[in-house]
Amino acid sequence: MLRAMMTALALTLGLAACGADNIYASDEAVRKARFVSDQPPSITLFTVIGIPRGEGAHSALMINGSQRVIFDPAGSWSHPAIPERHDVMYGITDNFKNFYVDYHARQTYWVAEDRILVSREVADAAIRAAEANGSVNKSFCANGTADVLRRVPGFEAAPSTFSPRKLRDWFLRQPGVVSKKHYDGDPANNHDVLLRQHGQLVGYLPGYQRPDQVPSQ
């Protein structure tokens, strides 16, 4: 009986660990956070890649249309100033975009930023697809990202895969991709944790590497 109870408990915990988050920010929070970038409309694929083996660890999308959002399926990044609805994060200023990238880049991972310019209509279609997707289960980040892309005009051929590297390989074959690589060799340079500890809500600012260097706002 005890063994059966322990098995049932283990299954329950396992299912809970695989479940999707159901965070849903209020309409007011989403409205207040809205950020419109002056950059051209685009869809950016972020891929977190392990060092030194090169395995893919995470996939996410940054979409710049009528507003700029990040679709971070089953992601671990959050910030008190960034409202989230089912893996869609609002209010992605340049500051918080840098913060997001820096959170993932560390001694053991680098971040690929691959961007494709699109029309405003296509970018907004991508935002709607991300919003309609719902929360993604843990370990399904590449699959969830590809699901969203396949509902966007011009990206319908995105592969169904659980591999962030395979998804990136496909994305890089699309016309007009512009790529950046982000590295951070300091294992302690985790701005999300450091800024939370110091009560700061401002995120990462280029040129400021420590919380005590971030100017008050």
N, C-alpha and C positions, 0 to 999 in steps of 0.2 A: 504493500500500500504506500509506504513512504517513498519507494522508488518511483511509483507511478505519479505521486504528487510532485516529486522533484522534476520528473520529465515534463509534466504539464506546465510547471512554473518556468522551466527553461524554454519551452516552446513559446509561452506567453511573452517572456522577456525578449526572445529573439524576434518575434513578430513586432513588438514595440520598437525595437531598434531599427527595423526595416521600414517603419511607418513614415509617412510624410508629415512635415510640420504643417500646422494649420494656423499660421500667423495671419491676421487680417486687420491691418491698420484702418482707422476711421477715415471717412470721407474728408473730414476737416484736415487731418494730418497729411493725407495725400495731396490735397489741394494746396496747403501751405508749403509743402516741400517742393512742389513742381519747379523744375529748372529747365529753361530753354537755352540751349547752347547756340553760339554764333558759328559753330563749325558746320560744315555741310552734312546733310543727312547721310547716315552710314549704319552698317551693321558690323560689329566687331566681335570676333571670337577670341575669348581668353582661354588659354590652355596652360595648366600648371604641370610642369614636367620635372621629373625627378633627376637628381644629380647623384651619382654619375651614370646610372643605367639608362636614363632617358625614357623611363616609363611615364605614361600619362596618368596624372592623379586627379584632375578636375577639369570640367568644361563649364563655361558660362558665356553669356552674350551681353554686350553693351549695345544698346540701340539708341541712336540719336535721330529723333524725328520731331514731332510737335513738342516733345519733351525728351529728356535723356534719362533712361532707366537702365538698370542691370537686372537681367534674368539670371539668378544664381541658384540653379536647381540643386537641392540638397546641400547647399553651401553652409559654411560655418561662420562667415563674416557677418557681423551686425554692428550697428552703431545707434546710440540713442537718438541721434538727429536724423536718421534715415528710416522713414516708415516703410514697412514691407507688407505685401499682400501675396501670399502663396508663392514665394520665391521671386516676386518682382519687387525691386527696390527703387524707390523714387527719390528725387532730389540729388541726382548724381552730378554735382558740380565738378570742375576740374580738380578741386581739392579732394573730394571724396573718391573720384576715379583713381587718383594717385594713391590715396589711402588704401583702396581696395587692392590695387596691384601690389603695394608694398607689404600688405598683410600676408600675401601668398608667397612673395619672393623672399627666400631665406637661404641659409647655407646649404640646405639639402634640396631646394627646388628653385627653378627659374620660371618666369611667366612669359609665354608667347602672346603677343597682341597683334592679331591679324585683322585688318580693316578693309572693308569693301564699301565704296561710295555707292549709294542708291538714291532713287528719287524719294521725295518726302512721302509720297503715297506708299511706296514699298516699306519705308521705315515705320510708318504708322501701322501698316498691316502687320509688321513684325511685333510691334508693341501689343497690338490687339491679340495676336496669337499667343504671346507670352502670358498675357493676363488671363486668357481663356484656358490656358493649359492646366492650371491648378498646381498644387504642391507635388514635388517629385520625391519618390522614395529614395532612401539612402543608397548610395552606390549606383544610382541610375542617372547621374548627371549628364553624361554624354548622350545617353538615350533620350533623356528629356530635352536636351538642347537640340538634337536632331529632329525630334518630333515638332518642335516649334519652327525650325527652319523649313521643314517640308510644307508648312502651311503658308509660306511667304512666296510671292511671285518671284521666280528666278532661282529659287533655292529648293525646288520640289525634289531634286535628285539627292538630297542629303541622305547619307546611308543610315540604316538602322543598325546601331552599334553601341556596345557598352565601353568602347575604347576611346578615350579622349584623343589619343594619338591618331587613330584611324579617322576620326572625324576631322581633325586638323589637316591630315594629309589630303582629304577630299576638299576641304575649304581652300587650301593653298592652290589647288588646281583651277579655281574659279578665276575669271578675268578680273584684272584690276586690283589684286590683293596687295596691300602695303603692310609690311611686317616690322615689328619692333621686338627686341628681346630685353627683358628686365631681369637683372641679377641683383642680389644682395648677399654678400658674404658674411654678414654679421648675424649669428644665430639669435642674439638678444635684441636685435633691432626690430621689434614687433610693436608698431605704433598703436595698434588697436588695444593691446593689453596695457602698454605704458600710459596711454592717454586716459584710459578708464581709471587706472590707479590714481592718477593725479586729478581726476574730476574734470578733465577737459572734454569739450564737445566739438572741437573744431576740426578734428581729423588731421591728415598729413598735409603739410605745406612744403613745397619744394624748397630746399635750402636749409630746412630746420630738421635736425636729426634726433633731437632729444626733447622730451616734454618741457623741460625748463627753458628751451630755446623758442618755444611757440609763443608768439606775442598774444597778449590778451585781446579779446575782441568785444 
